[in-house]
């Protein structure tokens, strides 16, 4: 289990309110994606336009977390697309 309060304290571009939602919202500018980090360690990426962009966003989150919390090791275990939304 991750200590979300400690992670949120070292991420300036994140939002965390445990009474509203049980995950940290992390906004990245490159690629332009939003990630939800849960205490279980799972990450949900939204806003990616391609599979590669979602993987890159996940790897960027792992890199940020590894520099933020060097006592733990974060890595990308698997990546799968569960929901696609198309707007025409």
N, C-alpha and C positions, 0 to 999 in steps of 0.2 A: 504494500500500500504506500502510495506517495503522500508526502506532506504538502498539500496544495497551497497552504498559507505560506510556507517557506519558499516554494517555487514562485508564487505570485509576487512575493516581496522582491525578488531579483529580476523579474521581467517587467520592464517599464511599459511595454506595449500590450499588456494583458489586462483582463477584467475578471474579477472573481468576487462573487457575493454568494456565500454558501446557503443563505436563506432563500435565494431566488432560484439558483441552479447549481447542481452538484459538480460543475466542471469549470476549469479555467478557460476563458475565451482568449485565444491568442490570434492577433491579426498580423499578417505578414504583408509587406508591400511588394516583395519580389520573390516568388510569383504572388499575385494578388489573391490570397486565399485566407480563409479563417479556419482555425483548428480548435477543436474542443478537447482538452486534456482532462481525463477522468482520473480519480485516485487509484483505479486499478492499473493504470499505465496505458490504457487504450487511448488512441487519438482518432478523432473523426475529423476529416478534412472536407470543407465545403467551399464552393466557389471556384474550384479548379475546372479548367476547360478541357483538359486532356488527362489521360491516365498518367502520362509522364510528368505533368505538372503536379498532380496529386502526390506522386512518389517523391518528387523533388521537394515539395512542401513538407512532407513527412520527414525526409532526411534533414531538412533545415531545422525542423523542430528538435530532432535528436541532437543535432550539433549545438544548438542553443542551450538545450538542457544539460549536455555534457560540460559545456563551459560554465554554466551557472551552478551546477551541482557536481563537482568533480569526485565526490565520494561514491556516487552511483554511476553505473554505466547504462546508457540508453542506446538502443539499436533498433533497426527496423526489422521486425520478424517476418511479417507478411503484409501484403497490400491487396485488397480486393474491392472491386466496385460493387456496391449494393444498390445504389439508386441513381438514376440519371433523369434529369429534367431537361426537356427541350422547349425552347420558346421560339415561336416562328411569327 
